[in-house]
């Protein structure tokens, strides 16, 4: 039997039972639309999260000072021992004071990152740029109004090459800038100040005058609103932060040449993991510590991005599996429809086999029938799933006040199309095989 004739017979079988066929198709539509929505949304959010992490310095390595874990464990053990001794001696009422007196935290030196660490890191061959960060808060005064702002001191020689932030107006910090600052887009348009801050205008920070030389561009993407967490941000040379944090009594709250964190950017073709290990080993030698009592922590932005991707992929796969259960229900509906069609067409099967139709032809007719039902449901499901994704993203963009971005997952579309066809074929195999194995005499006698 010719393929065209097989397809025509299968199509006529679908048309002959429109209501039953559409009820079966609806089951497939729900399953495919659910999978399509979840996969596309998951991919979109993964891209957005990756983009946001990259804008926050996804490919940089950050070093911060931290209290060694063994120090915490030793003191915890000391607390337990002192507590047990106090209980045995009956000194329960005064035990708390005795413990606090026995644990002298003043003798423990607070971990610090200093200029010596910068010199140490410069000896690591894979490092291209080193930026130091000093963080503080300040009171900004502009146009007669005041607001609290987050201030980050950076190295003008390295920060423009490390940061993922882009300048919207003006320029970045350059070596030689002293009383100049770069501000965030959110701060430039802060409603609390009453009017917009422009490039080359003067602002007061803790009573000291600074010139705005640059305004950063607003973060893009659906998650660009995360920039609002540190929206009122000011970037200035780190040397100026020390004078900015001086109190009215003349006491400097920030120690000179002590940094809150150090950011490092590597050359493109270096071994990422090996360079991190070399950095850690060099810093341990400089700090005269080992791995157990290490008083600093190295955070890899690349590793955090990979962990975030794995988390989103795992969550998407789990939700897609849950949604895929509806596809199982849909395939059961297709199988039920096919078995019913076999019973209704038993006599016609006998006639076709009596005039020369082969078992393979009968089987292909019913397989094509189930594939058509599943394919139609798959196509409609893909369209509905895509539309559902756009509605979800549109509502999110409105709530977060960011531009709407159309999202379409090529991988999700291909998967949904293949799954819809495969589900139809699998659901139709058993009914098609039972129809093909009918004996012409038995089929003709069937009422």
LUMMI-260951 format. One record per residue: x, y, z of N, C-alpha, C in turn; residue in one letter. Coordinates in steps of 0.001 Angstrom, whole numbers, padded with zeros to 6 digits, always signed. Layout:
// LUMMI-260951
XYZXYZXYZA/...
***
This chain:
// LUMMI-260951
+000853-001185+000000+000000+000000+000000+000899+001249+000000X/+000543+002235-000832+001349+003438-000946+001252+004300+000317X/+002357+004993+000657+002362+005833+001864+001274+006898+001867X/+001009+007480+000670-000021+008528+000587-001388+007972+000975X/-001667+006756+000516-002955+006128+000814-003057+005789+002298X/-001935+005348+002879-001912+005044+004316-002220+006300+005129X/-001576+007421+004752-001807+008685+005467-003245+009164+005311X/-003821+008969+004097-005191+009417+003859-006178+008610+004704X/-005955+007295+004788-006843+006448+005597-006743+006832+007073X/-005477+007075+007536-005281+007458+008936-005951+008797+009238X/-005847+009741+008297-006462+011058+008484-007984+010953+008527X/-008544+010096+007674-010006+009886+007669-010488+009263+008975X/-009636+008422+009575-010006+007816+010860-010077+008884+011956X/-009150+009866+011901-009175+010957+012880-010420+011813+012684X/-010754+012115+011410-011920+012945+011110-013229+012250+011469X/-013251+010935+011356-014496+010190+011590-014946+010283+013044X/-013996+010462+013963-014345+010552+015392-013745+011842+015965X/-014316+012970+015541-013745+014265+015906-013742+014505+017414X/-014869+014246+018071-014971+014517+019498-013969+013692+020287X/-013913+012400+019996-013000+011516+020706-011547+011905+020432X/-011274+012245+019182-009910+012629+018806-009483+013903+019534X/-010386+014903+019604-010036+016166+020251-009891+016005+021763X/-010697+015146+022367-010532+014885+023800-009168+014252+024075X/-008743+013373+023172-007410+012763+023306-006320+013795+023084X/-006517+014657+022076-005524+015690+021760-005349+016657+022925X/-006450+016980+023621-006373+017912+024756-005431+017385+025832X/-005477+016061+026070-004573+015470+027053-003118+015671+026672X/-002822+015523+025370-001454+015735+024889-001077+017218+024987X/-002018+018089+024642-001767+019534+024691-001348+019966+026091X/-002081+019493+027112-001778+019881+028491-000371+019448+028876X/-000015+018214+028524+001308+017700+028870+002423+018450+028167X/+002301+018633+026861+003344+019321+026091+003464+020782+026515X/+002327+021457+026717+002347+022862+027127+003028+023022+028486X/+002775+022082+029395+003400+022158+030728+004907+022001+030627X/+005347+020988+029883+006791+020752+029723+007444+021936+029027X/+006800+022432+027977+007347+023553+027208+007486+024800+028101X/+006474+025069+028898+006498+026248+029777+007620+026156+030796X/+007755+025002+031425+008758+024839+032482+010171+024882+031907X/+010416+024165+030796+011760+024129+030209+012174+025517+029719X/+011263+026210+029020+011585+027534+028493+011821+028540+029613X/+010949+028528+030625+011117+029446+031754+012403+029159+032508X/+012708+027868+032711+013943+027496+033395+015175+027963+032648X/+015201+027774+031333+016334+028228+030518+016473+029742+030576X/+015337+030437+030497+015380+031896+030499+015945+032424+031812X/+015463+031875+032932+015946+032344+034222+017411+031970+034437X/+017837+030836+033893+019250+030473+033992+020114+031499+033262X/+019678+031894+032073+020420+032909+031312+020456+034237+032058X/+019309+034606+032655+019234+035884+033355+020090+035891+034620X/+020056+034770+035359+020860+034673+036580+022343+034700+036229X/+022722+033971+035168+024115+033977+034721+024551+035375+034320X/+023674+036067+033593+023981+037435+033158+024151+038356+034365X/+023285+038201+035366+023363+039038+036554+024640+038771+037338X/+025002+037480+037494+026219+037136+038216+027457+037649+037491X/+027415+037614+036164+028539+038143+035396+028668+039653+035585X/+027528+040341+035651+027556+041785+035879+028061+042123+037279X/+027866+041189+038205+028355+041400+039568+029799+040925+039726X/+030398+040478+038614+031787+040017+038656+031890+038516+038648X/+031184+037878+037730+031133+036420+037694+032458+035751+037403X/+033347+036401+036660+034618+035768+036312+035776+036282+037166X/+035461+036962+038264+036511+037463+039155+036657+036546+040364X/+037802+036640+041002+038078+035877+042215+038182+036875+043363X/+037435+036626+044423+037396+037555+045560+038049+036912+046773X/+038889+037673+047450+039575+037205+048653+039124+038068+049819X/+038671+037426+050887+038241+038146+052083+038927+037533+053301X/+039112+038338+054325+039674+037837+055583+038592+037102+056359X/+038964+036023+057028+037977+035243+057779+038644+034609+058987X/+037864+034411+060046+038372+033774+061262+038592+032300+060976X/+039753+031728+061322+040007+030303+061063+038974+029420+061731X/+038603+028331+061052+037606+027416+061613+038122+026733+062873X/+039411+026409+062903+039926+025697+064078+039884+026569+065330X/+039967+027916+065137+039865+028829+066275+038472+028739+066885X/+037451+028685+066016+036078+028584+066502+035852+027252+067205X/+036431+026161+066630+036262+024839+067223+036936+024751+068584X/+038163+025342+068689+038893+025298+069949+038132+026032+071047X/+037565+027192+070702+036819+027962+071702+035525+027279+072073X/+034885+026619+071078+033662+025877+071382+033974+024740+072345X/+035112+024043+072115+035521+022957+073008+035816+023491+074405X/+036442+024670+074454+036771+025284+075743+035506+025616+076517X/+034481+026104+075804+033206+026427+076456+032592+025184+077068X/+032644+024074+076325+032046+022827+076813+032774+022329+078050X/+034134+022350+077985+034931+021875+079116+034678+022722+080350X/+034697+024071+080174+034467+024977+081293+033082+024771+081881X/+032099+024530+080986+030724+024335+081448+030607+023067+082270X/+031261+021982+081808+031202+020715+082541+031895+020834+083884X/+033058+021516+083898+033771+021699+085160+032953+022520+086143X/+032282+023553+085601+031467+024396+086469+030301+023636+087053X/+029705+022758+086247+028560+021979+086717+028979+020998+087791X/+030166+020375+087598+030627+019390+088568+030956+020043+089908X/+031466+021259+089852+031841+021953+091087+030669+022682+091729X/+029521+022647+091053+028347+023301+091612+028292+024774+091355X/+029182+025315+090522+029200+026753+090228+028333+027052+089021X/+027077+026753+089110+026180+026939+087977+025758+028384+087854X/+025481+029023+088985+024965+030390+088928+025981+031356+088370X/+027238+031189+088705+028251+032122+088234+029026+031599+087060X/+028592+030499+086505+029333+029871+085431+029470+030748+084225X/+028440+031520+083892+028479+032345+082689+029556+033400+082778X/+029702+034043+083964+030727+035078+084119+032112+034480+084077X/+032265+033284+084704+033572+032637+084723+034012+032277+083311X/+033052+031798+082500+033374+031398+081129+033789+032595+080316X/+033048+033697+080448+033372+034884+079670+034728+035444+080062X/+035090+035289+081380+036389+035790+081802+037521+034896+081339X/+037221+033561+081274+038278+032624+080891+038590+032704+079411X/+037643+033178+078602+037851+033267+077151+038219+034698+076796X/+039473+034961+076634+039957+036307+076336+040115+036452+074826X/+039083+037018+074169+039116+037203+072723+040001+038369+072316X/+040371+039195+073292+041184+040347+072952+042582+039970+072492X/+043048+038772+072908+044391+038345+072530+044451+037814+071104X/+043298+037564+070519+043254+037008+069168+043290+038138+068151X/+044233+038087+067251+044368+039136+066245+043318+038965+065161X/+042622+040038+064846+041594+039996+063809+042241+039799+062436X/+041746+038834+061640+042327+038618+060307+042197+039873+059449X/+043226+040163+058670+043231+041360+057831+043830+041055+056471X/+043410+041837+055502+044041+041847+054187+044769+043173+054048X/+046056+043124+053764+046865+044328+053733+047584+044486+052403X/+048371+045555+052320+049140+045827+051114+050136+044703+050840X/+050598+044014+051893+051517+042898+051722+050857+041773+050921X/+049544+041582+051108+048827+040560+050334+048781+040932+048858X/+048644+042209+048564+048643+042668+047171+050000+042388+046534X/+051086+042685+047274+052433+042409+046758+052628+040915+046522X/+052070+040104+047421+052184+038650+047284+051457+038160+046036X/+050244+038680+045809+049450+038252+044656+050077+038686+043338X/+050808+039789+043337+051435+040252+042103+052533+039305+041622X/+052967+038410+042492+053982+037431+042111+053369+036191+041464X/+052029+036115+041456+051349+034993+040784+051234+035318+039305X/+051782+034474+038450+051914+034796+037032+050573+034869+036286X/+049577+034127+036736+048305+034082+036001+047397+035265+036245X/+047753+036154+037184+046883+037284+037539+047149+038467+036608X/+046081+039014+036057+046198+040172+035163+045946+041482+035911X/+044858+041534+036706+044520+042759+037440+044228+042422+038901X/+044578+043356+039799+044278+043222+041223+043615+044513+041687X/+042430+044372+042250+041687+045528+042749+041420+045353+044233X/+041585+046412+044997+041299+046360+046434+039987+047096+046695X/+039233+046594+047671+037943+047185+048027+037932+047587+049497X/+037472+048787+049752+037215+049255+051117+035776+049764+051145X/+034971+049180+052009+033542+049499+052033+033186+050294+053283X/+032294+051228+053109+031804+052021+054242+030467+052648+053855X/+029885+053369+054747+028650+054104+054468+028898+055577+054759X/+028107+056419+054144+028292+057859+054326+026959+058574+054157X/+026930+059818+054576+025742+060650+054391+025973+061573+053197X/+025129+061420+052185+025243+062244+050986+024303+063436+051100X/+024817+064617+050736+023997+065822+050710+024061+066431+049318X/+022877+066654+048742+022801+067236+047395+021512+068037+047276X/+021638+069289+046852+020462+070132+046688+019722+070395+047976X/+020450+070373+049085+019819+070641+050370+019163+069444+051003X/+019209+068287+050355+018607+067075+050913+019685+066039+051174X/+019415+065160+052151+020392+064171+052577+019832+062760+052469X/+020749+061808+052260+020380+060400+052216+021606+059560+052536X/+021396+058368+053032+022510+057465+053334+022901+056695+052072X/+024197+056522+051864+024684+055833+050668+025743+054804+051050X/+025903+053831+050173+026935+052809+050308+028137+053248+049473X/+029313+053304+050091+030521+053777+049420+031505+052628+049297X/+032065+052465+048119+033069+051431+047887+034331+052068+047323X/+035406+051915+048072+036689+052412+047607+037367+051375+046731X/+037831+051784+045559+038424+050854+044589+039751+051440+044087X/+040502+050584+043408+041757+051020+042800+041465+051489+041377X/+041604+052780+041076+041278+053298+039736+042098+052673+038618X/+043258+052091+038953+044094+051475+037926+043568+050110+037501X/+042832+049430+038379+042392+048063+038086+040874+047914+037986X/+040137+048687+038791+038679+048502+038864+037978+048617+037508X/+038287+049613+036658+037593+049686+035356+037812+048456+034481X/+038925+047734+034695+039213+046546+033899+038623+045273+034481X/+038204+045333+035738+037645+044155+036402+036126+044191+036440X/+035570+045350+036750+034117+045444+036910+033375+045209+035599X/+032173+044638+035723+031302+044432+034565+030337+045600+034368X/+030419+046565+035256+029535+047725+035157+029971+048628+033999X/+028995+049200+033329+029253+050079+032186+028891+051525+032539X/+029618+052448+031931+029338+053867+032158+028236+054334+031224X/+027195+054940+031801+026125+055504+030989+026425+056927+030570X/+026983+057707+031493+027380+059096+031238+028732+059361+031887X/+029526+060215+031277+030827+060561+031847+031861+059494+031578X/+032711+059224+032577+033798+058262+032419+034039+057513+033717X/+034881+056480+033622+035270+055705+034792+036376+056442+035556X/+036678+055936+036746+037787+056469+037529+039105+056177+036819X/+040044+057076+036926+041360+056932+036325+042430+057223+037367X/+043656+056688+037158+044744+057010+038088+044939+058521+038186X/+045081+059010+039369+045230+060452+039572+043972+061114+040078X/+042813+060458+039916+041559+060989+040461+041608+060918+041984X/+041302+062011+042633+041315+062037+044089+039928+062349+044653X/+039439+063542+044344+038133+063955+044871+037047+063743+043820X/+037152+062658+043075+036179+062338+042033+035480+061034+042380X/+034209+060922+041990+033434+059709+042275+032619+059314+041060X/+032290+058015+041012+031349+057476+040032+030153+056954+040816X/+028948+057290+040377+027748+056898+041117+026888+055964+040279X/+026025+055225+040954+025123+054298+040273+023966+055061+039636X/+023340+054415+038657+022204+055026+037974+021046+055231+038940X/+020877+054283+039879+019786+054387+040855+019963+055609+041754X/+021216+055880+042161+021465+057038+043007+021282+058338+042239X/+021711+058371+040984+021581+059584+040170+020124+059990+040012X/+019217+058992+040050+017787+059271+039871+016986+059029+041144X/+017664+059087+042296+017004+058840+043577+015985+059944+043861X/+014726+059534+044056+013653+060497+044299+013814+061208+045646X/+014564+060580+046565+014739+061191+047886+015544+062479+047815X/+016338+062642+046746+017155+063846+046602+016400+064990+045937X/+015238+064700+045395+014427+065763+044818+014719+066065+043360X/+015969+065941+042943+016322+066175+041541+017477+065278+041135X/+017652+065143+039841+018636+064219+039291+020060+064762+039427X/+020986+063865+039737+022403+064235+039797+023004+064091+038406X/+023708+065090+037950+024326+065093+036620+025847+065003+036730X/+026475+064634+035605+027934+064587+035532+028503+065990+035749X/+029626+066048+036452+030366+067281+036785+029713+068104+037889X/+028626+067608+038471+028040+068291+039615+028757+067878+040897X/+028687+068720+041917+029361+068477+043192+028375+067899+044200X/+028833+066922+044974+028031+066343+046048+028857+066387+047327X/+028187+066313+048465+028871+066290+049759+028733+064911+050379X/+029850+064343+050793+029872+063070+051497+030487+063299+052862X/+029678+063134+053896+030113+063436+055267+030710+064840+055365X/+030135+065777+054596+030563+067166+054643+031718+067502+053729X/+032278+066515+053018+033402+066756+052114+032917+066786+050677X/+033491+067642+049872+033023+067888+048513+033710+066946+047518X/+032887+066357+046617+033402+065470+045574+032673+065766+044262X/+033396+065585+043152+032824+065823+041834+032388+064497+041202X/+031187+064479+040636+030675+063295+039940+031245+063288+038522X/+032105+062318+038211+032711+062247+036871+032064+061175+036004X/+031236+060321+036591+030596+059264+035808+029348+058733+036476X/+028382+058355+035651+027148+057723+036125+027033+056378+035422X/+026922+055310+036189+026865+053966+035622+025549+053731+034897X/+025606+052882+033874+024395+052518+033137+023541+051599+034001X/+022254+051621+033759+021340+050776+034522+021528+049336+034111X/+021526+048445+035098+021693+047023+034810+020543+046531+033955X/+020878+045720+032937+019849+045200+032036+019362+043842+032482X/+018441+043269+031682+017928+041941+031962+016780+041943+032944X/+016116+040781+033018+014960+040653+033900+015344+040817+035355X/+016561+040373+035716+017004+040461+037103+017860+041693+037351X/+017808+042635+036426+018576+043864+036607+018151+044623+037836X/+016916+044371+038300+016434+045032+039496+017208+044672+040748X/+018031+043600+040684+018841+043244+041841+019847+044333+042176X/+020168+045152+041172+021078+046265+041432+020519+047210+042462X/+019200+047158+042654+018577+048017+043639+018954+047674+045071X/+019513+046454+045302+019966+046086+046632+021075+047021+047107X/+021914+047438+046156+022969+048399+046451+022797+049602+045536X/+021548+050027+045385+021238+051074+044425+021946+052388+044705X/+021955+052809+045992+022592+054084+046339+024082+053855+046542X/+024796+053603+045444+026207+053235+045509+027091+054335+044935X/+028257+054510+045582+029257+055468+045120+030612+054757+045075X/+031341+054953+043988+032666+054360+043833+033696+055487+043778X/+034745+055323+044568+035764+056365+044660+037129+055712+044912X/+038248+056428+044708+039565+055858+044998+039639+055412+046453X/+040235+054230+046681+040219+053656+048021+040981+054510+049029X/+041980+055282+048582+042708+056141+049525+041792+057183+050160X/+040752+057608+049409+039848+058646+049914+038886+058119+050962X/+038646+056790+050954+037681+056232+051899+038174+056401+053326X/+039492+056312+053524+040042+056475+054875+039720+057854+055444X/+039894+058896+054637+039583+060247+055116+038077+060459+055226X/+037322+059750+054367+035863+059884+054392+035278+059295+055675X/+035927+058266+056206+035405+057592+057392+035909+058189+058694X/+036618+059319+058616+037091+059986+059826+035910+060627+060565X/+035821+060399+061858+034705+060924+062654+034939+062378+063012X/+033924+062977+063654+034013+064380+064050+035117+064601+065084X/+035421+063553+065869+036465+063684+066880+037862+063520+066273X/+037923+063265+064958+039207+063112+064302+039746+061698+064325X/+038932+060730+064751+039373+059342+064816+039072+058661+063492X/+040061+057994+062922+039886+057312+061639+039311+055922+061886X/+038086+055690+061399+037431+054405+061606+038040+053309+060741X/+038721+053647+059655+039334+052682+058748+040849+052699+058909X/+041421+051491+059023+042867+051396+059121+043492+051600+057746X/+044597+052301+057704+045285+052542+056446+045890+051252+055923X/+045761+051036+054594+046315+049855+053914+045732+048543+054429X/+044508+048587+054931+043762+047380+055300+042499+047356+054465X/+042255+046240+053793+041170+046173+052816+040091+045187+053273X/+038849+045492+052881+037736+044574+053174+037776+043359+052262X/+038227+043537+051045+038353+042414+050115+039322+042790+049003X/+039816+041765+048321+040700+041953+047172+040107+041172+046002X/+039937+041842+044870+039405+041201+043662+040542+040946+042677X/+040478+039794+042043+041533+039387+041120+040909+038924+039812X/+041496+039350+038707+041084+038881+037385+042270+038201+036718X/+042031+037010+036168+043096+036221+035559+043173+036466+034058X/+044299+036095+033486+044420+036107+032029+043486+035046+031442X/+043081+035213+030206+042065+034354+029597+042509+032898+029472X/+043773+032661+029108+044192+031310+028773+044906+030575+029902X/+044863+031102+031114+045558+030437+032225+044700+029311+032792X/+045343+028398+033504+044640+027316+034188+043946+027901+035422X/+042631+027949+035390+041842+028624+036434+042072+027989+037799X/+041885+026673+037899+042000+025982+039180+043422+026026+039709X/+044410+025810+038815+045811+025815+039249+046228+027185+039771X/+045734+028245+039131+046086+029598+039569+045486+029909+040936X/+044258+029458+041176+043630+029658+042486+044439+028949+043577X/+044865+027717+043289+045675+026977+044267+047006+027680+044528X/+047619+028220+043463+048876+028953+043626+048661+030199+044481X/+047539+030911+044267+047214+032081+045069+047077+031705+046543X/+046349+030630+046812+046131+030203+048190+047451+029819+048864X/+048296+029094+048135+049585+028683+048706+050478+029888+049008X/+050500+030850+048096+051324+032053+048301+050829+032862+049499X/+049520+032995+049610+048953+033764+050737+049181+033035+052065X/+049123+031702+052055+049385+030952+053290+050823+031163+053758X/+051737+031153+052815+053134+031407+053168+053315+032822+053723X/+052630+033780+053094+052736+035168+053539+052127+035359+054920X/+050991+034680+055177+050308+034811+056471+050871+033859+057521X/+051759+032956+057078+052350+031946+057964+051271+031081+058611X/+050383+030586+057774+049305+029695+058212+049287+028480+057296X/+048564+027463+057723+048347+026305+056859+046865+026219+056525X/+046472+025127+055879+045088+024997+055419+044101+024943+056581X/+044531+024410+057733+043631+024251+058870+043345+025577+059577X/+044370+026413+059731+044159+027695+060429+044246+028882+059473X/+043828+028667+058236+043832+029716+057201+042925+030874+057613X/+043460+032093+057559+042698+033262+058014+042197+034121+056847X/+041966+033497+055715+041382+034181+054555+040560+033162+053770X/+039676+033684+052922+038796+032819+052126+038806+033293+050681X/+038992+032360+049760+039020+032673+048335+037716+032212+047707X/+036983+033151+047151+035685+032865+046535+035791+033003+045021X/+035415+031946+044315+035481+031945+042853+034112+032246+042277X/+033998+033363+041554+032724+033710+040920+032315+032690+039880X/+033299+032117+039184+033014+031108+038163+032390+029871+038779X/+032899+029474+039925+032361+028299+040606+030937+028557+041090X/+030688+029768+041586+029338+030117+042039+028354+030098+040883X/+028797+030569+039702+027939+030540+038522+027596+029115+038128X/+028595+028221+038172+028361+026826+037807+027402+026166+038798X/+027567+026455+040072+026671+025881+041088+025246+026384+040907X/+025107+027668+040552+023776+028239+040320+023117+027580+039110X/+023895+027381+038043+023365+026717+036845+022894+025306+037169X/+023692+024572+037939+023322+023201+038300+022037+023191+039114X/+021910+024155+040029+020704+024230+040862+019469+024487+040011X/+019558+025458+039089+018417+025790+038231+018097+024635+037290X/+019136+023991+036729+018923+022852+035838+018237+021706+036572X/+018684+021448+037808+018076+020384+038594+016621+020661+038912X/+016338+021912+039290+014963+022297+039605+014080+022224+038360X/+014614+022677+037219+013856+022630+035964+013564+021196+035558X/+014573+020317+035678+014392+018913+035319+013352+018251+036212X/+013377+018596+037507+012404+018008+038440+010986+018443+038093X/+010815+019754+037852+009481+020258+037508+009012+019704+036162X/+009953+019558+035209+009594+019002+033904+009159+017543+034048X/+009813+016826+034974+009418+015434+035224+008005+015366+035782X/+007713+016281+036727+006362+016311+037296+005337+016622+036200X/+005671+017620+035348+004750+017972+034263+004640+016842+033261X/+005734+016059+033111+005720+014946+032160+004745+013849+032535X/+004325+013833+033800+003336+012828+034213+002036+013018+033436X/+001720+014271+033133+000507+014535+032346+000645+013971+030937X/+001883+013895+030434+002100+013256+029130+001795+011768+029201X/+002116+011154+030346+001791+009737+030528+000290+009519+030488X/-000438+010456+031114-001908+010390+031074-002397+010554+029645X/-001768+011503+028914-002152+011722+027522-001878+010506+026657X/-000753+009834+026890-000435+008638+026100-001425+007512+026382X/-001881+007448+027641-002910+006451+027980-004196+006729+027212X/-004525+008026+027075-005721+008396+026294-005572+008014+024826X/-004360+008210+024266-004130+007831+022864-004283+006327+022693X/-003701+005543+023620-003802+004083+023539-005252+003634+023620X/-006016+004278+024513-007428+003925+024652-008191+004232+023368X/-007895+005391+022753-008552+005756+021497-008208+004776+020383X/-006952+004355+020346-006525+003419+019303-007189+002049+019466X/-007263+001575+020712-007927+000278+020946-009396+000347+020539X/-010041+001489+020845-011439+001665+020448-011572+001682+018930X/-010629+002351+018261-010648+002407+016790-010459+001021+016181X/-009606+000210+016805-009391-001161+016305-010680-001958+016363X/-011388-001815+017509-012659-002534+017641-013688-002058+016617X/-013741-000726+016395-014715-000179+015442-014375-000536+014006X/-013088-000657+013711-012653-000889+012329-012307-002354+012064X/-012706-003242+012959-012339-004658+012787-012812-005203+011452X/-014066-004939+011112-014605-005471+009859-013895-004854+008660X/-013606-003541+008731-012884-002881+007631-011463-003422+007497X/-010861-003764+008643-009526-004371+008594-009589-005706+007853X/-010638-006470+008140-010803-007765+007462-010964-007585+005961X/-011733-006561+005556-011938-006313+004118-010619-005920+003464X/-009855-005004+004120-008574-004559+003554-007595-005724+003420X/-007585-006619+004420-006668-007743+004352-007132-008756+003309X/-008447-008827+003108-008983-009782+002118-008647-009359+000697X/-008517-008010+000475-008208-007542-000884-006711-007292-001079X/-005897-007753-000093-004452-007716-000323-003634-006857+000606X/-004236-006181+001575-003447-005357+002508-002616-006257+003414X/-001385-005870+003636-000474-006652+004463-000541-006196+005923X/-000001-007064+006801+000032-006719+008236+000763-005397+008469X/+001853-005191+007698+002625-003960+007849+001789-002737+007491X/+000934-002845+006451+000095-001717+006042-000913-001361+007130X/-001545-002388+007707-002524-002152+008775-001856-001497+009979X/-000660-002000+010322+000065-001464+011467+000451-000003+011231X/+000912+000326+010024+001298+001696+009697+000108+002650+009738X/-001072+002151+009319-002277+002997+009345-002587+003446+010767X/-002557+002500+011707-002898+002844+013089-001771+003632+013766X/-000512+003348+013386+000584+004140+013932+000512+005585+013446X/+000194+005766+012167+000034+007115+011621-001129+007840+012284X/-002190+007083+012579-003352+007663+013253-002963+008211+014618X/-002257+007398+015416-001843+007839+016756-000814+008968+016669X/+000094+008895+015678+001109+009944+015523+000477+011276+015146X/-000565+011241+014303-001262+012472+013918-001904+013135+015128X/-002588+012317+015930-003239+012862+017130-002204+013493+018065X/-001107+012779+018254-000072+013270+019159+000636+014503+018589X/+000886+014505+017265+001588+015633+016648+000753+016907+016692X/-000535+016764+016405-001429+017933+016487-001462+018478+017907X/-001587+017566+018871-001569+017992+020274-000246+018627+020650X/+000867+018084+020100+002190+018636+020384+002353+020041+019840X/+001926+020265+018606+002069+021591+017984+001247+022632+018742X/-000006+022278+019050-000853+023211+019798-000276+023436+021199X/+000240+022358+021802+000839+022477+023134+002054+023385+023134X/+002879+023288+022089+004066+024153+021975+003644+025618+021867X/+002627+025877+021045+002146+027247+020878+001569+027798+022176X/+000759+026983+022857+000169+027429+024125+001242+027591+025199X/+002218+026665+025231+003302+026762+026202+004130+028017+025997X/+004438+028324+024724+005198+029532+024414+004425+030780+024816X/+003126+030783+024527+002284+031924+024912+002228+032079+026428X/+002144+030940+027132+002091+030993+028599+003376+031580+029172X/+004516+031210+028578+005808+031747+029034+005845+033261+028866X/+005372+033742+027715+005407+035191+027467+004510+035935+028452X/+003371+035344+028787+002473+035974+029761+003143+036044+031129X/+003791+034935+031530+004480+034905+032827+005578+035967+032878X/+006411+036015+031831+007516+036972+031800+007015+038414+031716X/+005897+038599+031016+005332+039946+030912+004849+040437+032274X/+004176+039566+033019+003697+039938+034348+004866+040205+035296X/+005925+039384+035185+007103+039591+036037+007787+040913+035685X/+007883+041199+034383+008538+042445+033955+007768+043664+034441X/+006426+043558+034477+005615+044671+034984+005848+044857+036487X/+005857+043743+037222+006025+043832+038675+007412+044329+039065X/+008448+043975+038257+009820+044380+038561+010219+045666+037829X/+009300+046186+036992+009531+047441+036263+010793+047374+035393X/+010874+046281+034622+011990+046118+033683+011404+045831+032301X/+012171+046062+031227+011660+045809+029878+011324+044333+029660X/+010249+044102+028914+009842+042727+028592+010764+042141+027528X/+011156+040881+027705+012008+040184+026743+011311+038913+026297X/+011176+038753+024969+010569+037541+024421+011517+036370+024624X/+010961+035231+025030+011794+034051+025281+011224+032851+024535X/+012087+032166+023806+011711+030933+023112+012878+029972+023195X/+012629+028802+023771+013679+027809+023930+013685+026866+022733X/+014766+026902+021966+014898+025989+020825+014980+024554+021313X/+015731+024358+022396+015846+023007+022950+014493+022505+023435X/+013737+023376+024121+012426+022983+024607+011469+022657+023478X/+011541+023432+022372+010673+023183+021221+010981+021844+020576X/+012262+021565+020381+012661+020287+019763+012269+019119+020655X/+012531+019262+021968+012186+018184+022901+010682+017924+022907X/+009900+019002+022948+008443+018860+022986+007923+018203+021710X/+008480+018573+020549+008041+017986+019279+008363+016500+019214X/+009604+016154+019585+010011+014749+019556+009217+013915+020552X/+009021+014486+021736+008272+013758+022772+006839+013500+022318X/+006209+014493+021694+004826+014322+021252+004716+013207+020216X/+005679+013144+019284+005649+012082+018262+005934+010721+018883X/+006967+010675+019751+007338+009397+020364+006220+008856+021234X/+005591+009765+022008+004471+009344+022863+003356+008735+022015X/+003045+009385+020881+001997+008877+020003+002347+007515+019429X/+003591+007342+018996+004006+006062+018415+003988+004946+019458X/+004528+005253+020662+004551+004229+021708+003133+003830+022109X/+002263+004844+022258+000882+004558+022656+000131+003790+021576X/+000556+003928+020314-000160+003266+019221+000406+001933+018806X/+001587+001552+019363+002229+000304+018919+001371-000917+019247X/+000944-001033+020487+000182-002224+020899-001153-002329+020153X/-001963-001246+020079-003205-001343+019305-002947-001639+017819X/-001914-001018+017256-001603-001247+015839-001189-002694+015600X/-000423-003246+016538+000019-004630+016383-001156-005589+016494X/-002065-005307+017431-003240-006180+017579-004135-006104+016343X/-004226-004912+015724-005016-004772+014499-004366-005513+013341X/-003042-005457+013259-002334-006108+012155-002399-007620+012255X/-002529-008142+013479-002511-009594+013665-003900-010218+013553X/-004916-009397+013298-006261-009951+013122-006319-010832+011865X/-006978-011962+011991-007153-012847+010833-008339-012353+010005X/-008191-012318+008667-009256-011792+007791-010625-012438+008046X/-010658-013768+008240-011927-014487+008421-012595-014031+009707X/-011799-013950+010801-012344-013528+012104-012812-012082+012058X/-012038-011249+011360-012382-009832+011255-013665-009618+010464X/-013850-010393+009409-015060-010243+008584-016311-010724+009322X/-016130-011692+010225-017272-012235+010970-017605-011402+012201X/-016704-010369+012508-016901-009591+013720-018079-008623+013556X/-018953-008584+014555-020106-007668+014527-019954-006642+015644X/
***
